[in-house]
Amino acid sequence: MEDVSKRMSLPMDIQLPPEFIKKLQLESETSPHCKPLSRISRRASLSDIGFGKQETYVKLGKLGEGTYATVFKGRSKLTENLVALKEIRLEHDEGAPCTAIREVSLLKNLKHANIVTLHDIIHTECCLTLVFEYLDSDLKQYLDNCGNLMSMHNVKIFMFQLLRGLSYCHKRKILHRDLKPQNLLINDKGELKLADFGLARAKSVPTKTYSNEVVTLWYRPPDVLLGSTDYSTPIDMWGVGCILYEMATGRPMFPGATVKEELHFIFRLIGTPTEESWPGISSNEEFRSYFFPQYKPQALINHVPRLDTEGMDLLTVLLLYDTRSRISSEVALQHGYFLSLGENVQNLADTASVFSLREVHLQKDPGHHSSVFHPLGRGKNRRQSIF
């Protein structure tokens, strides 16, 4: 049945139901020449196999709950693989389900080694269920497991994978808007994948996450903190800089509890913005209303001593106030910081893992007493932070 899987663009590990195979055999006897499937017949065939049906997935336990949705760990009866089931309630009147439906079309078309795969969509009267591949850990848990002391080589590999996934999305005009370690999932091979893509609308970000924590401001750029709604790809790049700093130091860069405190942390380290560093800032009413002291920028190297010269340069251009000058994900991938990974990483196919190259492999993290892979997802609070 390998040819069937190919014809229908299905995963090779799929277990086709016996009744579907029987139907195909009958069809091929009456019509021996395999014609390409039309869109309608492909959709009907996928439905026959079990796609788009709730009974195809077994729930194994709740992973988290939020304002609009509940996330379950599950198993696909078609592949026996673990999945994450995100159930979005459709009776809610706050607009999130409409957003989810609108964004699903984007997610369906994202096929990349560093982006979590959306396997299936189940739509019923009261619920929209998104079926994602399941990953056992995330960057936050990874940092916890290695005592917040990562190998600087591993920092580089994770950073490259993050930029790869982001560049793929930015080329398609898709923004993330909520980059943080909990949204960067990691499997036991060390593959890092972006999750929660495009589902959070920038103008109505929920205030609670799936574990009912307040949504963090730590990775939000100053332009957004000061009320900008002119969202474009630089919004994500500030968060990338904050994540690079956190991997290199083991602590969050700007851990503010309120918007004012968050801005205070940023200005104290990077310097209070001026017309030179941020053209137009002096006419921003929100900025003027805070009456911030004129802080001078500090030398970043004193705060990230383990980062090499190239790494410091990348961090600096990720954290520029002027969004027109902030480095893009595509240009960042070509940065000298990544030269030591070899030139082959630059030529990988979208769906190829960086670990498909022999020369790319993780090292043991100095903060962990055993192999880097074993601790992933073993903690008591193992959760799928895919959303």
C-alpha positions in Angstrom: 0.0 0.0 0.0 3.1 2.2 -0.2 1.9 3.7 -3.6 -1.4 4.7 -1.9 0.4 6.6 0.8 2.5 8.4 -1.9 -0.6 9.2 -4.0 -2.3 10.7 -1.1 0.7 12.4 0.5 0.3 10.4 3.7 3.0 9.5 6.2 4.7 6.2 5.4 4.1 4.8 8.9 0.3 5.1 8.5 -1.8 1.9 9.1 -4.6 1.9 6.6 -7.9 0.4 7.9 -8.6 -3.0 6.4 -12.0 -1.9 5.0 -10.3 1.0 3.2 -7.7 -1.3 1.6 -10.6 -3.6 0.5 -12.4 -0.7 -1.1 -9.2 0.4 -2.9 -8.6 -3.2 -4.2 -12.2 -3.3 -5.6 -11.7 0.1 -7.3 -8.3 -1.0 -8.8 -9.9 -4.2 -10.2 -12.7 -2.2 -11.9 -10.3 0.6 -13.0 -6.7 -0.7 -13.2 -5.2 2.6 -14.3 -4.5 4.8 -11.2 -5.5 8.4 -12.1 -4.5 11.3 -9.9 -7.0 11.9 -7.1 -9.2 14.9 -7.4 -9.4 17.2 -4.4 -12.9 16.0 -3.5 -12.1 12.3 -3.9 -8.9 12.8 -1.8 -10.9 14.4 1.0 -13.4 11.6 0.9 -10.6 9.0 1.0 -8.9 10.7 3.9 -12.3 10.6 5.7 -12.6 6.9 5.0 -9.1 6.3 6.5 -10.1 8.2 9.7 -8.7 11.7 9.2 -11.0 14.4 10.6 -12.7 12.0 13.0 -12.6 12.2 16.8 -12.6 8.4 17.2 -9.3 8.1 15.4 -7.5 9.5 18.5 -7.4 8.1 22.0 -7.0 10.7 24.9 -4.3 9.7 27.4 -4.6 12.6 29.8 -4.9 16.4 30.1 -1.8 18.5 29.6 -3.2 21.9 30.3 -6.2 24.2 30.2 -6.7 27.8 29.1 -9.4 30.4 28.4 -10.3 29.0 25.0 -9.0 25.4 24.9 -7.9 22.3 26.6 -4.8 20.3 25.5 -4.6 16.5 25.8 -1.9 14.0 25.2 -3.2 11.4 22.8 -2.4 8.6 20.5 -3.3 8.2 16.8 -4.9 4.8 16.0 -3.6 5.3 12.4 0.1 5.5 13.3 0.2 4.5 17.0 2.2 7.7 17.5 1.7 10.1 20.3 -0.1 13.4 19.5 -1.2 16.6 21.2 -4.9 17.3 20.9 -5.8 20.9 21.3 -9.6 21.2 21.8 -10.9 24.7 21.1 -14.5 25.3 22.4 -16.7 27.0 19.8 -19.4 28.3 22.2 -17.1 31.0 23.5 -18.1 34.5 22.5 -14.7 36.2 22.7 -13.5 35.6 19.2 -10.7 33.2 19.7 -12.3 30.2 17.9 -12.8 32.4 14.8 -9.1 33.3 15.0 -8.1 29.7 15.3 -10.1 28.7 12.3 -8.7 31.6 10.3 -5.1 30.6 11.3 -5.4 26.9 10.7 -5.1 27.4 7.0 -1.7 28.9 7.6 -0.6 26.1 10.0 -1.6 23.4 7.5 0.9 24.7 5.0 3.9 25.0 7.3 6.1 22.0 6.5 9.5 22.5 8.2 11.8 20.5 10.4 11.8 23.2 13.0 8.1 23.8 13.2 5.6 21.5 15.0 3.5 19.6 12.5 -0.3 20.0 12.4 -1.4 16.4 11.5 -5.2 16.7 11.4 -8.2 19.0 12.1 -11.4 17.7 13.6 -14.4 20.1 13.3 -17.6 19.3 15.2 -20.5 21.6 16.2 -19.1 22.5 19.6 -15.4 21.9 19.2 -12.4 22.4 16.8 -9.6 19.9 17.6 -6.1 20.5 16.2 -4.0 17.4 16.2 -0.2 18.2 16.5 2.9 16.0 16.7 3.8 15.4 20.3 7.1 16.6 21.8 8.0 15.7 25.3 9.9 18.7 26.4 10.5 22.4 25.8 13.4 24.9 26.1 12.3 26.0 29.6 12.4 22.4 30.9 15.7 21.8 29.0 17.3 24.7 30.9 15.8 23.5 34.2 17.2 20.0 33.5 20.7 21.2 32.9 20.8 23.4 35.9 20.6 26.5 33.7 24.1 25.9 32.5 24.0 24.9 28.8 27.0 24.1 26.7 27.7 27.1 24.5 27.9 24.8 21.5 24.3 23.6 22.2 23.2 27.2 22.6 24.4 27.8 19.0 22.6 24.6 17.6 19.3 25.6 19.3 19.7 29.2 18.2 20.2 28.1 14.6 17.2 25.8 14.6 15.0 28.6 16.1 16.1 31.0 13.3 15.6 28.3 10.6 12.0 27.8 11.7 11.4 31.5 12.1 12.9 32.4 8.7 10.7 29.9 7.0 7.6 31.5 8.5 8.7 35.1 8.0 9.3 34.4 4.3 5.6 33.5 4.2 4.6 36.7 6.1 3.6 34.7 9.2 4.6 36.1 12.6 4.8 34.2 15.8 4.1 37.1 18.3 4.7 35.0 21.4 8.2 33.6 21.3 9.4 32.3 24.7 11.2 29.1 25.9 7.9 27.3 26.7 6.9 27.6 23.0 10.1 26.1 21.7 9.6 22.3 21.9 12.5 19.9 22.0 12.5 16.1 21.3 14.9 13.5 22.5 17.1 14.0 19.4 17.6 17.7 20.4 15.4 18.9 17.5 13.9 22.3 18.4 10.5 23.2 17.0 8.4 26.3 17.1 4.9 25.8 18.5 1.8 28.0 18.9 2.3 29.7 15.5 0.0 32.4 14.6 -2.8 31.3 16.9 -2.4 34.2 19.4 -3.8 37.3 17.8 -1.5 40.3 18.5 -4.4 42.7 19.4 -6.1 40.2 21.8 -3.5 38.1 23.4 -5.1 36.1 26.3 -4.0 37.0 29.8 -3.7 33.4 31.0 -1.6 30.6 29.6 -2.4 26.9 29.8 -1.2 26.5 33.3 -3.0 29.7 34.3 0.2 31.7 34.7 -0.1 35.3 33.6 1.2 35.7 30.0 4.8 36.9 30.3 6.1 40.3 29.1 9.7 39.1 29.3 10.2 38.5 25.5 8.0 41.4 24.2 9.8 44.1 22.3 9.7 47.7 23.6 7.8 49.0 20.5 4.9 46.7 21.4 5.2 47.5 25.1 4.8 51.1 24.2 1.6 50.5 22.3 2.7 49.9 18.7 0.3 47.8 16.6 2.4 48.0 13.5 3.4 44.4 13.6 6.0 43.0 11.3 8.7 40.4 11.4 11.0 42.4 13.7 8.5 41.8 16.5 9.8 38.2 16.7 13.5 39.1 16.5 13.6 40.9 19.9 12.3 37.7 21.5 15.1 35.7 19.8 17.7 38.0 21.4 16.1 37.5 24.8 16.1 33.7 24.3 19.8 33.8 23.2 20.7 35.7 26.4 18.7 33.3 28.6 20.4 30.2 27.1 23.8 31.7 27.5 23.3 33.0 31.1 20.6 30.6 32.5 18.4 33.6 33.6 15.8 35.7 31.8 17.1 38.9 30.4 14.2 41.3 31.3 12.0 39.6 34.0 9.5 42.5 34.4 6.1 41.9 36.1 4.4 45.0 34.7 4.8 46.9 31.4 6.6 49.8 33.2 8.9 47.4 35.1 9.7 45.5 31.9 10.6 48.8 30.1 12.7 49.8 33.1 14.7 46.6 32.9 15.2 47.1 29.2 16.3 50.8 29.4 18.6 50.2 32.4 20.6 47.6 30.4 20.3 48.8 26.7 20.1 52.5 27.6 17.0 54.8 27.6 16.2 55.3 23.9 17.0 58.6 22.2 16.1 60.0 18.8 19.4 58.5 17.6 18.8 55.0 18.8 15.1 55.0 18.1 13.9 57.7 15.6 10.5 59.1 16.6 10.6 57.9 20.2 10.5 61.5 21.7 7.0 61.9 20.2 5.6 58.6 21.7 3.1 59.7 24.3 3.3 56.5 26.3 7.1 56.7 26.5 6.9 60.4 27.6 4.2 59.6 30.3 6.6 57.3 32.1 9.3 59.9 32.8 12.2 57.4 32.6 15.6 58.5 33.8 18.3 58.8 31.0 20.1 55.5 31.5 23.4 55.0 29.6 23.7 51.7 27.7 25.8 49.1 29.6 28.4 46.8 28.1 26.5 43.6 27.3 29.7 41.5 27.5 29.7 42.1 31.3 26.3 40.4 31.5 27.0 37.5 29.1 30.6 36.6 29.7 30.3 33.1 28.1 29.2 34.4 24.7 32.0 34.8 22.2 32.6 38.0 20.1 30.4 36.8 17.2 27.6 35.8 19.6 27.8 39.2 21.2 27.5 40.9 17.9 24.4 38.8 17.0 22.8 39.6 20.4 23.4 43.3 19.9 21.8 43.4 16.4 18.8 41.4 17.7 18.2 44.0 20.5 18.1 47.2 18.5 15.3 49.6 19.3 14.8 50.7 15.7 12.8 47.9 14.1 14.2 48.9 10.6 17.7 48.1 11.8 17.0 45.0 13.9 18.5 41.9 12.1 16.1 39.7 10.2 15.8 35.9 10.7 17.1 35.3 7.2 20.2 37.5 7.6 20.8 36.2 11.1 21.1 32.6 9.8 24.1 33.8 7.7 25.8 35.4 10.7 29.4 34.6 11.5 28.3 33.2 14.8 27.2 30.0 13.0 30.3 29.5 10.9 31.6 26.8 13.2 28.6 24.6 12.4 30.0 24.2 8.9 28.6 25.3 5.5 26.3 22.4 5.0 23.7 23.6 7.5 23.0 26.5 5.2 21.9 24.2 2.3 19.5 21.8 4.1 16.1 21.1 2.6 13.3 22.7 4.7 12.1 19.3 6.0 15.7 18.0 6.9 16.9 18.1 10.5 20.2 19.8 11.3 21.1 16.5 12.9 20.9 14.7 9.5 24.5 16.2 9.1 27.2 14.1 10.7 29.1 17.2 11.8 26.2 18.6 13.8 25.6 17.0 17.3 24.9 18.2 20.8 27.4 18.1 23.5 26.9 17.2 27.2 25.8 20.2 29.1 28.2 21.1 31.9 25.3 21.7 34.3 23.9 18.2 33.9 25.4 15.1 35.6 24.3 12.6 32.9 23.6 12.4 29.1 21.8 15.5 27.7 19.0 13.4 26.3 17.8 11.3 29.3 16.4 14.1 31.4 14.0 15.5 28.8 10.5 15.4 30.0 11.2 13.3 33.1 10.1 16.0 35.6 6.9 15.7 37.7 5.4 18.7 35.8 5.9 17.2 32.3 3.6 19.2 30.1 3.1 19.9 26.4 3.7 23.6 26.0 2.6 23.5 22.4 0.1 26.2 22.9 
